[in-house]
């Protein structure tokens, strides 16, 4: 075996493959997207490119990946092979404190991070990307919409002194328009591709056997599907009688459902009462359709769990109209009663999965198996079934806790992968979180518990085997169900994507810059984008750290405003010392009015700020957002403005919200505000005067002012108190305490 020889690559640690070298050489010339089947070494290409770039240009390497386990995997791969000083490689995730990240950034030569963490740091101004000479974007097909990759690529290409971007994916998707959008969003100007049929790749391809095993739907589950179809028919008939164009049940695809929902939303926008009724019936259709899918492809245990959840929701006081109508339907109630009596799993897929795993473990005791399932309930049932059969299997799911089942933290995910990789147990049962980047070279068997209609997900799953030796892939389908439809959809889309990759790939020559669709960003637009203003106008804007996933924070950062990220107890944005802004979309405003305490939230906002502001964002008609009487919305708006004294502003988009906040910041920084440090009021009690004086301290507000006065007894006592004493008051903390001491003791200039 020949190895790569390079001053920054450790000897005999990276196999020399001609196609990887050829791709890396092209990637050094311009921003490049690399499309390689999983297992052919995209990370090796990135390593070769990074070593050459750092050796020639110096600077810093930044590698981005969507999940912490994948970031940790890249860190391990690069740090074991790059010849850099000790401590030169650093891991950035949300577990690392912001101040610590800033210090590490200054001394690290290679940083491996999740994109949201770097985005938050850039928005907060903790560091910049000017010294980054190579940005690697893994799983780059995610760079659409408002995903953090889009912001980071734009910021990098406009601020770095010597920018070069390398994007990597095994599955860009079959939609050519979406691929072009990804390229445009990342500033890609050339694409390097290889398929398993290319001459320079074929020697490194290991055989992968793909089997499709079909099973019959048991009679009891077929009867359950019959009941569910009767429920569907009655709901579709009701929509048809209300004047909606309704597809036949047999053709109830997601495309058809989306078209039906578009009709419903159009009627709601016209304030047609039938539209609001139809929205609730449509919700029933979606619930029942999901139950059909569970019965056909997942099994009786998953279906029983879901039916119990729907029935419980419908019987509770907080249940939706849709769930309550379902829970009251005699057909649904009879089905729930029958399902409660299913003591053993009825679907043959579960037993077939156990048999396949047992056969693999018996014949190849050192082998590794991954079972993919779409739903967490199914993952849990499969782990239980395998454990009962004497196989040590562990689940691999995302972080979110759903219902009573806890998710796995990213730290726990990394630990599960480590133990699986090192052979401590033979089987992982995973949801989609395991599809991207799971690096387990010895995986010999991959089982799809169900076919998936996405070519990206299918290719990602298949890429978990056949990396270092022959592998087997088994796809389980239920005859005559959506399983078979998804099987053919996925196969067709995979073939379409491969054809698209061949058309995209130039294998050595640059392509023309992408001409993106309206609203997308090209490389030319990156170059022309204005740099942030070095001297921002107005005071700093404090952004609640939960708002960084929105486009508002991105636009504020692009506009060059000084931003601080923190967790705000009340509101989403604080402008200077006086203005506190709560941002709600039109839909969120309506939902909070109906389902939560909107006026209570706004009341807390009003008590915490001198100038409270509510921004309602969106182009939708507020009065048509839900089935709410217009007078109820008018009454809420009147109470917010007149009773609570909160200014209500309307914007059409996140961009417009950011522009509005920028204007507010500039006005707060202008001289005209000096005349009205506090809002005027014809008469205040002595208590109110005291509250307003203390509320004027930085980031205090009326809520904390009252807490301080109740604790110390007078304004003078608050001013005389030390930082430690002030910090003891609930909600004040060291930062606010230091602000009070600083303002009260600083000489007036």
C-alpha positions in Angstrom: 0.0 0.0 0.0 1.3 3.5 -0.9 0.8 6.4 1.5 0.4 10.1 1.0 3.6 12.0 1.7 3.2 15.6 2.7 5.0 17.9 5.3 1.8 18.3 7.3 0.5 14.7 7.1 1.9 12.1 9.4 3.8 9.3 7.5 2.0 6.1 6.7 -1.4 7.2 8.0 -3.3 8.1 4.8 -3.6 5.7 1.8 -2.7 7.2 -1.5 -5.7 7.1 -3.9 -5.3 8.8 -7.2 -8.9 10.1 -7.4 -8.7 11.7 -3.9 -5.5 13.5 -5.0 -7.0 14.6 -8.2 -10.1 16.0 -6.5 -8.0 17.7 -3.8 -5.8 19.4 -6.4 -8.9 20.8 -8.1 -10.4 21.9 -4.8 -7.3 24.1 -4.1 -8.1 26.2 -7.2 -11.6 27.4 -6.3 -14.6 26.9 -4.0 -15.6 23.4 -4.7 -18.4 20.9 -4.0 -17.2 17.3 -3.7 -19.8 14.6 -4.4 -18.5 11.1 -3.5 -20.4 7.9 -2.5 -20.2 7.2 1.2 -17.1 5.2 2.1 -14.8 6.6 -0.6 -13.1 9.1 1.6 -14.6 12.6 1.4 -12.8 13.3 4.7 -9.5 12.2 3.2 -10.0 14.7 0.4 -10.6 17.4 2.9 -7.5 16.4 4.9 -5.3 16.5 1.8 -6.8 19.9 0.8 -6.4 21.2 4.4 -2.7 20.1 4.7 -1.8 21.8 1.4 -3.7 25.0 2.2 -2.2 25.3 5.7 1.3 24.6 4.4 1.0 27.1 1.5 -1.1 29.9 3.1 -0.9 29.3 6.8 -4.0 30.7 8.6 -6.7 28.6 10.2 -8.8 25.6 9.2 -12.5 25.5 10.1 -14.4 22.3 9.7 -18.2 22.3 10.1 -20.5 19.3 10.5 -24.2 19.2 11.5 -24.0 17.1 14.6 -21.6 16.8 17.6 -20.9 13.1 17.0 -19.8 13.9 13.4 -17.8 16.9 14.5 -16.0 14.7 17.1 -15.4 12.1 14.4 -13.7 14.8 12.2 -11.6 16.0 15.1 -10.4 12.5 15.7 -9.6 11.8 12.0 -7.7 15.1 11.5 -5.8 15.2 14.8 -4.5 11.7 14.2 -3.2 12.5 10.8 -2.4 16.2 10.6 1.1 17.1 11.8 0.3 20.1 13.9 1.5 21.2 17.4 -0.1 19.7 20.4 -3.4 21.6 21.2 -3.6 23.0 17.7 -6.9 21.1 17.0 -9.9 22.3 19.0 -13.6 21.1 19.3 -16.3 23.8 19.4 -19.8 22.8 20.5 -22.4 24.3 22.8 -20.8 22.6 25.7 -17.8 24.9 25.5 -18.3 28.2 27.3 -18.3 31.3 24.9 -15.4 33.0 26.6 -13.4 29.8 26.5 -14.2 29.5 22.8 -12.8 32.9 22.1 -9.6 32.1 23.9 -9.2 28.8 22.1 -9.9 30.3 18.7 -6.9 32.6 19.1 -4.5 29.8 19.6 -6.0 27.0 17.5 -4.9 26.2 14.0 -7.8 23.8 13.2 -11.3 24.2 14.7 -14.0 21.6 14.4 -17.5 22.9 15.2 -21.2 22.6 14.7 -22.4 25.5 12.5 -24.9 27.0 15.0 -22.1 27.5 17.6 -19.9 29.4 15.1 -22.9 31.4 13.9 -23.7 32.5 17.4 -20.1 33.5 18.1 -19.9 35.6 14.9 -23.2 37.3 15.6 -21.9 38.1 19.2 -18.6 39.4 17.7 -16.4 37.0 19.7 -14.1 36.4 16.8 -14.1 36.7 13.0 -13.3 34.5 10.0 -10.7 36.8 8.5 -7.8 34.4 9.2 -9.5 31.2 8.0 -7.9 30.0 4.8 -10.0 26.9 4.3 -13.7 26.3 5.4 -14.8 22.7 5.1 -18.6 22.2 5.0 -19.7 18.6 5.6 -23.1 17.2 4.6 -23.4 20.4 2.5 -26.8 19.4 1.0 -28.2 21.0 4.2 -27.2 24.5 3.0 -30.7 25.6 2.1 -33.2 28.0 3.6 -32.1 29.5 6.9 -29.7 26.7 7.9 -26.6 28.1 9.5 -24.3 27.0 6.7 -25.9 29.7 4.4 -25.0 32.5 6.8 -21.6 31.2 7.6 -20.6 30.8 3.9 -21.8 34.3 3.1 -19.9 35.8 6.1 -16.7 33.8 5.3 -16.5 34.7 1.6 -17.0 38.4 2.4 -14.6 38.7 5.3 -11.8 36.2 4.9 -8.5 37.5 3.6 -7.9 34.4 1.5 -11.2 32.5 1.3 -11.5 28.9 0.0 -14.5 26.7 0.7 -14.7 22.9 0.3 -18.3 21.5 0.5 -18.8 17.7 0.8 -21.8 15.4 0.4 -22.5 11.8 -0.7 -26.1 12.7 -1.7 -26.8 16.2 -3.1 -30.3 15.1 -4.1 -32.2 14.4 -7.3 -33.7 17.9 -7.6 -31.4 19.9 -9.8 -32.9 23.2 -8.7 -32.1 22.3 -5.0 -28.6 21.3 -5.9 -28.1 24.7 -7.6 -29.5 26.4 -4.6 -26.9 24.7 -2.4 -24.1 25.6 -4.7 -25.3 29.2 -4.8 -25.7 29.5 -1.0 -22.1 28.2 -0.5 -20.5 30.2 -3.3 -19.5 27.0 -5.1 -18.0 27.6 -8.6 -16.9 24.0 -9.5 -18.1 20.5 -8.7 -15.9 17.4 -8.4 -17.8 14.1 -8.6 -17.1 10.4 -8.8 -19.4 7.4 -8.9 -18.7 3.8 -8.2 -18.5 3.1 -11.9 -15.6 5.5 -12.5 -12.3 3.7 -13.5 -10.2 5.4 -10.8 -12.7 4.6 -8.1 -13.7 1.0 -9.0 -10.6 -0.7 -7.4 -11.7 0.7 -4.0 -15.4 -0.4 -4.2 -16.4 -3.3 -1.9 -19.3 -5.4 -3.0 -22.7 -4.6 -1.4 -25.5 -7.0 -1.7 -29.0 -5.4 -1.6 -32.0 -7.6 -0.8 -35.6 -6.6 -0.7 -37.6 -8.9 1.6 -41.4 -8.6 1.4 -43.9 -9.8 4.1 -47.7 -10.0 4.2 -49.8 -7.8 6.4 -51.4 -9.9 9.1 -55.2 -10.2 9.1 -55.6 -8.3 12.4 -53.6 -5.3 11.1 -55.3 -5.5 7.7 -58.6 -5.1 9.6 -57.2 -2.2 11.5 -56.2 -0.5 8.3 -59.8 -1.2 7.0 -61.2 0.7 10.0 -58.7 3.6 9.6 -59.6 3.8 5.9 -63.3 4.1 6.8 -62.4 7.0 9.1 -60.4 8.6 6.2 -63.3 8.2 3.8 -65.8 9.9 6.1 -63.4 12.9 6.6 -62.6 13.2 2.9 -66.3 13.0 2.0 -66.9 15.8 4.5 -64.3 18.0 2.8 -65.8 17.2 -0.6 -69.3 18.2 0.5 -67.8 21.5 1.8 -66.7 22.3 -1.8 -63.0 21.2 -1.7 -61.3 19.2 -4.5 -60.5 16.0 -2.7 -58.2 13.2 -4.0 -59.3 9.6 -3.8 -58.0 7.9 -0.7 -55.8 5.5 -2.8 -54.0 8.6 -4.2 -53.6 10.4 -0.9 -49.9 11.2 -1.3 -48.1 14.1 0.5 -48.3 16.1 -2.7 -52.0 15.6 -2.9 -52.4 16.5 0.8 -50.3 19.6 0.4 -52.6 20.7 -2.5 -55.6 20.0 -0.3 -54.1 22.1 2.5 -53.4 24.9 0.1 -57.2 25.0 -0.7 -58.0 25.1 3.0 -55.6 28.0 3.7 -56.9 29.9 0.7 -60.5 29.7 2.1 -59.2 30.7 5.6 -57.6 33.8 4.0 -61.0 34.7 2.5 -62.4 34.4 6.0 -64.7 31.6 4.8 -66.1 29.7 7.9 -65.8 26.5 5.9 -62.1 27.0 5.8 -61.7 26.9 9.6 -63.9 23.8 9.7 -61.9 22.1 7.0 -58.6 22.9 8.8 -59.7 20.8 11.7 -60.9 18.0 9.5 -57.6 18.1 7.6 -55.8 17.6 10.9 -57.9 14.5 11.5 -57.0 13.2 8.0 -53.3 13.6 8.8 -53.6 11.8 12.1 -55.5 8.9 10.6 -53.1 8.6 7.6 -50.2 8.4 10.0 -51.9 5.6 11.9 -52.4 3.7 8.5 -48.6 4.1 7.9 -47.8 2.7 11.3 -50.1 -0.3 10.8 -48.7 -1.1 7.4 -45.0 -0.5 7.9 -44.2 -0.4 11.7 -46.3 -2.9 13.6 -49.0 -3.4 16.1 -47.0 -2.2 19.1 -46.2 1.2 17.4 -49.9 1.5 16.2 -51.3 0.7 19.7 -49.0 3.3 21.3 -50.1 6.0 18.8 -53.8 5.1 19.1 -53.6 5.3 22.9 -51.9 8.7 22.6 -54.7 10.0 20.3 -57.4 8.7 22.5 -55.9 10.2 25.6 -55.4 13.5 23.9 -59.0 13.5 22.7 -60.3 12.8 26.2 -58.3 15.6 27.9 -59.6 19.1 28.3 -56.7 20.5 26.4 -57.1 18.3 23.3 -57.7 19.7 19.9 -61.1 19.6 18.1 -59.6 17.0 15.7 -58.4 14.7 18.5 -61.7 15.1 20.4 -63.8 14.2 17.3 -61.6 11.2 16.6 -61.9 10.0 20.3 -65.7 10.2 20.0 -66.0 8.3 16.8 -67.4 4.8 17.4 -65.2 3.2 14.7 -62.1 4.7 16.3 -63.2 3.7 19.8 -63.7 0.1 18.7 -60.3 0.0 17.1 -58.7 1.3 20.3 -60.4 -1.4 22.3 -59.2 -4.2 19.9 -55.6 -2.7 19.9 -55.5 -2.8 23.7 -55.8 -6.5 23.5 -52.8 -7.0 21.3 -50.4 -8.7 23.7 -47.7 -9.7 21.2 -46.3 -8.0 18.1 -48.4 -8.9 15.1 -46.3 -7.6 12.3 -43.8 -10.1 10.9 -41.1 -7.5 10.3 -40.1 -7.5 13.9 -39.5 -11.3 14.0 -37.8 -11.1 10.6 -35.4 -8.4 11.9 -34.6 -10.5 14.9 -33.9 -13.5 12.7 -31.6 -11.6 10.4 -29.6 -10.2 13.3 -29.3 -13.6 15.0 -28.1 -15.2 11.8 -25.5 -12.4 11.3 -24.3 -12.7 15.0 -24.1 -16.5 14.8 -22.2 -16.6 11.5 -20.0 -13.6 12.1 -19.6 -13.0 15.9 -17.3 -9.9 15.3 -19.6 -8.2 12.8 -21.6 -5.0 13.4 -25.2 -4.4 12.4 -27.2 -1.2 12.1 -31.0 -1.3 12.0 -32.7 1.9 10.7 -36.3 2.7 11.7 -38.2 6.0 11.1 -39.9 6.2 14.4 -38.6 6.2 18.0 -41.4 3.9 19.2 -40.3 1.3 16.6 -36.7 1.7 17.7 -37.6 1.0 21.3 -39.7 -2.0 20.4 -36.9 -3.4 18.2 -34.3 -3.0 21.0 -36.7 -4.8 23.4 -37.3 -7.7 20.9 -33.5 -8.1 20.2 -32.7 -8.0 23.9 -35.4 -10.7 24.6 -33.7 -12.8 21.9 -30.3 -12.5 23.6 -28.7 -9.9 21.4 -27.2 -6.8 23.0 -28.7 -3.9 21.0 -28.7 -0.2 21.9 -30.8 2.6 20.5 -29.3 5.6 18.8 -31.8 8.6 18.7 -31.7 12.3 18.7 -31.5 14.7 21.7 -35.1 15.8 22.0 -37.2 14.2 24.7 -40.6 13.1 23.3 -43.5 12.1 25.5 -42.0 10.0 28.3 -39.0 8.8 26.3 -35.8 10.7 26.8 -33.5 11.4 23.9 -29.7 10.9 23.9 -27.6 13.9 24.5 -24.8 14.4 22.0 -22.3 13.2 24.6 -24.3 10.0 25.0 -24.5 9.6 21.2 -20.7 9.8 21.0 -20.3 7.3 23.8 -22.7 4.8 22.1 -20.8 5.1 18.8 -17.4 4.6 20.6 -18.5 1.4 22.3 -20.2 0.1 19.1 -17.0 0.9 17.1 -14.9 -0.9 19.7 -17.0 -4.0 19.7 -18.7 -3.8 23.1 -22.0 -4.7 21.5 -23.0 -5.8 18.0 -26.2 -3.9 17.1 -27.4 -0.3 16.9 -31.0 0.5 16.2 -31.1 4.1 14.9 -33.5 6.7 13.7 -32.5 9.2 11.0 -29.9 10.7 13.4 -27.7 7.8 12.5 -27.9 8.3 8.7 -25.3 11.0 8.3 -21.6 10.4 9.0 -21.8 7.3 11.1 -18.2 6.0 10.8 -18.2 2.4 11.7 -15.8 0.7 9.2 -16.6 -2.9 10.1 -20.4 -2.6 9.7 -21.4 -5.7 7.8 -25.2 -5.6 7.8 -27.6 -2.7 7.4 -31.4 -3.3 7.8 -34.0 -0.8 6.6 -37.0 -1.6 8.8 -39.0 0.3 6.1 -38.2 1.8 2.7 -37.8 5.6 2.7 -38.9 7.8 -0.2 -35.9 10.1 0.1 -33.0 9.3 -2.2 -30.7 11.3 0.2 -31.7 9.3 3.2 -31.6 6.0 1.3 -28.0 6.6 0.0 -26.9 7.8 3.5 -28.2 4.6 5.1 -26.7 2.3 2.4 -23.4 4.0 2.9 -23.1 2.7 6.4 -21.8 -0.7 5.0 -19.3 -1.8 2.5 -16.7 0.7 3.6 -13.8 -1.7 4.3 -15.2 -5.0 3.1 -18.2 -6.6 1.5 -21.5 -5.7 3.1 -25.2 -6.6 3.0 -28.2 -4.3 2.9 -31.7 -5.7 3.6 -34.8 -3.6 3.0 -38.1 -4.8 4.5 -41.4 -4.1 2.8 -45.0 -5.0 3.4 -46.8 -6.2 0.3 -49.5 -3.9 -1.1 -48.7 -1.0 1.1 -46.9 2.4 1.0 -43.7 0.4 1.8 -43.6 -0.8 -1.8 -44.4 2.7 -3.2 -41.5 4.2 -1.2 -39.2 1.4 -2.4 -39.8 2.3 -6.1 -39.8 6.0 -5.4 -36.5 5.8 -3.7 -34.9 3.6 -6.4 -36.1 6.0 -9.1 -34.8 9.0 -7.3 -31.5 7.4 -6.7 -31.1 6.7 -10.4 -32.1 10.2 -11.2 -29.6 11.6 -8.7 -26.8 9.6 -10.2 -27.6 10.9 -13.6 -27.7 14.4 -12.2 -24.3 13.9 -10.5 -22.7 12.8 -13.8 -24.1 15.9 -15.5 -22.9 18.1 -12.6 -19.4 16.5 -12.4 -16.7 18.0 -14.5 -13.9 15.8 -13.2 -11.3 18.5 -13.5 -12.6 21.7 -15.0 -14.4 24.6 -13.4 -18.0 25.2 -14.2 -19.7 28.5 -14.6 -20.8 30.3 -11.4 -24.3 29.2 -10.5 -27.1 31.4 -11.6 -29.4 31.0 -8.7 -33.2 31.5 -8.7 -34.7 34.7 -7.4 -33.8 35.3 -3.8 -30.7 33.1 -3.8 -27.2 34.2 -3.4 -24.4 33.7 -6.0 -20.7 34.0 -5.7 -20.9 37.4 -7.4 -23.4 38.5 -4.8 -21.0 37.3 -2.0 -18.3 39.5 -3.4 -20.5 42.5 -3.7 -22.1 42.1 -0.2 -21.4 45.1 2.1 -19.0 44.5 4.9 -20.3 45.2 8.4 -20.0 48.8 9.5 -16.9 49.1 11.6 -18.6 51.8 13.7 -22.2 50.7 14.3 -24.8 53.2 15.0 -26.8 53.2 18.2 -26.5 51.1 21.3 -25.8 47.4 21.5 -28.7 45.1 20.9 -29.0 42.2 23.3 -30.4 39.1 21.5 -31.9 36.2 23.4 -29.8 33.2 22.5 -32.9 31.2 21.4 -33.5 33.8 18.6 -30.2 33.0 16.8 -31.9 30.3 14.8 -34.0 33.0 13.1 -32.9 35.2 10.2 -33.4 38.3 12.3 -30.1 37.9 14.2 -28.3 37.1 11.0 -29.5 40.3 9.3 -28.7 42.4 12.3 -25.1 41.0 12.3 -24.8 41.7 8.5 -26.0 45.2 9.1 -23.0 45.7 11.5 -24.9 46.3 14.7 -23.2 45.5 18.0 -24.9 42.4 19.3 -24.7 40.6 22.7 -26.1 37.0 23.1 -27.5 36.0 26.4 -30.6 34.3 27.8 -33.3 37.0 28.4 -35.8 36.3 31.1 -38.4 38.4 29.3 -38.5 39.5 25.6 -36.4 38.5 22.6 -34.3 41.7 22.0 -33.2 44.5 24.3 -32.1 47.7 22.7 -30.0 49.8 25.0 -31.3 50.2 28.6 -34.9 51.2 27.8 -36.4 49.2 24.9 -37.4 45.5 25.3 -38.9 43.8 22.2 -41.0 40.6 22.0 -41.1 39.1 18.5 -44.1 36.9 17.5 -45.0 35.6 14.1 -48.7 36.1 13.1 -49.3 32.4 13.7 -47.6 32.5 17.1 -49.6 35.6 18.1 -52.8 33.8 17.3 -51.7 30.5 18.9 -50.6 32.2 22.1 -53.8 34.1 22.3 -55.8 30.9 22.1 -53.6 28.3 23.8 -51.4 30.2 26.2 -51.5 33.4 28.2 -50.6 36.1 25.6 -51.6 39.0 27.8 -49.7 37.5 30.7 -46.5 37.4 28.5 -47.0 41.0 27.4 -47.7 42.1 30.9 -44.4 40.7 32.0 -42.8 42.5 29.1 -44.4 45.8 30.2 -43.2 45.4 33.7 -39.7 44.7 32.7 -39.0 47.7 30.4 -39.4 51.4 30.2 -40.3 51.1 26.4 -41.8 47.7 25.8 -42.5 46.8 22.1 -44.3 43.9 20.5 -43.4 43.1 16.9 -45.9 40.9 15.0 -44.2 39.5 11.9 -45.6 37.9 8.8 -47.5 38.6 5.6 -50.5 36.5 6.7 -53.7 38.1 7.7 -53.7 38.2 11.5 -57.5 37.9 11.6 -57.4 34.7 9.5 -54.6 33.0 11.3 -57.0 30.8 13.3 -60.7 30.4 13.9 -60.8 33.4 16.2 -63.5 36.1 16.1 -62.0 39.4 14.8 -63.2 41.3 17.9 -61.2 39.0 20.1 -58.0 40.0 18.2 -59.0 43.6 18.3 -59.7 43.4 22.0 -56.3 41.9 22.6 -54.5 44.5 20.6 -56.4 47.3 22.4 -55.5 45.8 25.8 -51.9 45.5 24.8 -51.6 49.1 23.7 -54.0 51.0 25.9 -54.0 49.0 29.1 -50.4 47.7 29.2 -48.8 50.6 27.3 -46.9 48.3 24.9 -46.2 49.6 21.4 -47.3 47.1 18.7 -45.4 47.2 15.4 -46.1 45.0 12.3 -43.5 43.7 9.9 -43.8 41.5 6.9 -40.6 39.3 7.3 -37.6 38.6 9.4 -35.5 40.9 7.3 -38.0 43.7 7.9 -38.0 43.0 11.6 -34.2 43.3 11.7 -34.4 46.6 9.8 -37.0 47.9 12.3 -34.7 46.9 15.2 -31.8 48.7 13.5 -33.9 51.8 13.2 -34.9 51.6 16.9 -31.3 51.2 17.9 -30.2 54.3 15.9 -33.0 56.3 17.4 -32.0 55.2 20.9 -28.5 56.4 20.2 -29.6 59.8 18.9 -29.7 63.0 20.9 -33.4 63.3 20.7 -33.8 60.5 23.3 -31.9 62.5 25.9 -35.0 64.6 26.6 -37.1 61.6 27.7 -34.9 59.4 29.8 -38.1 58.1 31.4 -41.6 58.1 30.0 -43.7 61.1 31.1 -46.7 60.6 33.4 -48.9 63.4 34.8 -48.7 62.0 38.3 -46.7 59.3 40.0 -46.9 58.0 43.6 -43.7 58.1 45.7 -43.5 54.4 45.3 -43.7 54.7 41.5 -41.0 57.4 41.5 -38.7 55.1 43.5 -39.3 52.2 41.1 -38.6 54.3 38.0 -35.4 55.6 39.4 -34.0 52.1 40.1 -35.5 50.7 36.9 -33.3 53.1 34.9 -30.1 51.2 35.9 -28.7 49.0 33.1 -30.8 45.9 32.3 -32.8 46.3 35.5 -36.4 47.3 34.5 -39.4 47.6 36.7 -39.6 43.9 37.7 -36.1 43.8 39.1 -36.4 47.4 40.5 -39.3 46.2 42.7 -37.3 43.2 43.9 -34.3 45.5 44.8 -36.5 48.0 46.7 -38.3 45.3 48.6 -34.9 43.8 49.6 -33.0 47.0 50.5 -36.0 49.3 51.6 -34.9 52.5 49.8 -33.3 53.9 46.7 -30.3 55.1 48.7 -29.8 51.7 50.2 -29.7 50.2 46.7 -27.1 52.7 45.6 -25.0 52.1 48.6 -25.1 48.3 48.4 -22.0 46.4 47.2 -21.9 44.0 44.2 -22.1 40.9 46.4 -25.1 42.2 48.3 -26.9 43.2 45.1 -26.1 39.8 43.5 -28.0 38.1 46.3 -31.3 39.5 45.1 -33.2 37.1 42.9 -32.8 37.9 39.2 -30.0 40.4 39.6 -26.9 38.4 39.3 -23.3 39.7 39.2 -23.6 41.3 35.8 -26.6 43.5 36.7 -25.0 44.2 40.1 -21.8 45.5 38.5 -23.9 47.6 36.1 -25.7 49.3 39.0 -22.4 49.9 40.9 -20.7 51.2 37.8 -23.4 53.7 36.9 -24.0 54.9 40.5 -20.2 55.5 41.2 -18.8 56.5 37.8 -17.9 60.3 37.6 -20.3 62.2 35.3 -18.5 63.4 32.2 
